[in-house]
């Protein structure tokens, strides 16, 4: 059963795991660069650059899927493929978030709370609620789903093959 499921969804699982490993590597790199302690004031600015490798990963995944389908990939096929990757990533994101903030950077929340309170962005109670593992797990699930859908729609539109479009046009004529 597992082997059948794995073989049927091999590419989706492969690219989901790649995405999660890339995400963990990004967190580790942020930690090494001091964005989780010494330069925490810069964290919000630089963490958003994670979007670049995220989108690139979806492009690579769809490119491989299209290649496996003899370069014929409709928007619907591409969207469903990207949605599958998104759902797997979202399902595993609580685990990834847990690893990120308990193993890779266990003091991130303390530093983020101190910085936010010191700068007057939040009071201590609000900062503690926002910068917590539970809050970040929820953000990773809901934010990951929304961003995954947006990325999926954009990459599916770009990666759909022209051959499919031409077939649809010729069928309508």
N, C-alpha and C positions, 0 to 999 in steps of 0.2 A: 504494500500500500504506500509506504513512505517512498520507496524507490520510484514508483509510478508517478507520484505527486512531484517528487524532486526532478525526475527526468522531463516531465511536462512543463514545469516552471523553472527549469534550470537557469535561464538567462535572468529572469526576474529575481530569483534568489541571489544569483551571483552579483548583480548590480546593486541590489539592496545591501548586501554585506559589504560591497566595496564602498558604498555611500556611508555606511555606518563607520567603517574603519577610517575613511577620510575625515569624517566628523570628529572622531576621537583624536585623530592626528592633529586636527586643527585646534582642538582644545589644548592638547599637549603643547603645541607650538605657541599658542597664546600664553600659556603658563611659563614656558621657557623665556619668552620675550618680556616677561614682567607685567603683562597686561592683567594679571589676576592679583597683583600685590603692589609693586613699586610704581607702576604706571597705570594703575586702575582707572585713573581719570580719562585715559585714552581708550579704554576697553570698548565702550559703546560705539565709538567711531570705527575701530578696526575689526570688530567682530562681524560687522555687516559685510565685509569683503568675503566672508565665507560663502556668500551667494554666488560668487564667480565659479569656484570649483564645483559647487552644487549643480548649477545649470550645465556646466561642461560635462559633468557625470551623466546627466540625463541625455545630453546630446550623444555621448559615446554609447550609452546603452541603446538608444533608438537607432543609431547608425549600425550597431551590431545586429539588432533585430531585423532591420531592413535588409542587411546583407544576407542574413539567414533565410529571408523570404525572397531571394532572387531579385533584390532591389525593388520589390513591389510592396509598398506599405501604405495603406489608406489612412486617412486621418483617424477614423474610428479604431483601426487596429493599433495605431501608434498611441492614441489616447488611452485605450484599455491597457496596453502594455505599461505605459507610464503610471497609470492609476494603480496597477498591480504593484509596481515598485514602491509607490507612495504608501500603499496600505501595509506592505511588509515593513518599510522603514518606520512608519508610525506605530505599528504593533511592537517593534523592538526599541523604540525611542525611550520608553521609561528605563529600560535596562541600560541603554547608552548614557542617559542622563545620570543615572545612579553611579555608573563607573566614572563618568567625568568628574562628578563633584564629591565622590568619596575616596576615589583612588588617585586620580590624576591631580586634582586641585582641591583638596579637602578644606582649605581655609578661604576659598573664594567668597563664600557667603559672608563670612565675618568681615573681610576687607570691603566688600561691596556695601554692607550695612554701615560700617564706620564711615566710608567715603560719602555715602548719600546723606547721612545725618549731619556730618561735618560741613558739607556744602549747603545744607538747608533744603535739599531736594525733597526729603521726606522726614517725618518724625521717626523715632526709633521703632515704634510699634508697626507702622506701615512698612518701613524698610525691612523689618524682620519677617513680616508676612510675605512681602514680595520676593526677597532674596532668601528663599528656602527651597529645599529639595522638592517638597510637594508642589510649590508654585512653578518651579522650573519643569517638573515632569508634566504638569498640565499645559504649560506653554509649549513644550516640545511636541506634545500630542496634537493640540489644536492648531498651533502655528505651523507645525510640520505638515498637517493635512492641508491647510489652506495654501501654504507656499508650494506644496507638492502638486496640488491641483492646478495652480497658476502656471508653474513650470512645465507640467505635463501638457497643458493646453497649448502653450507657446511652442514648445519643442515638437509636439505632434503636428502643429500647423506647418512648421518649418521643414520637418523631416519627412512629411508625406511625399510619396514619389509622384513625379509628373506623369508617369505611365498610368497610374491609377486615375488621375484626373482626365487624361486623354481617353481612357476606356469609358469612363462615365459620360463624357461629352459625346463620344461616338455612339453609345447606346441610346442617348436621348434623341439623336438625329433621325 
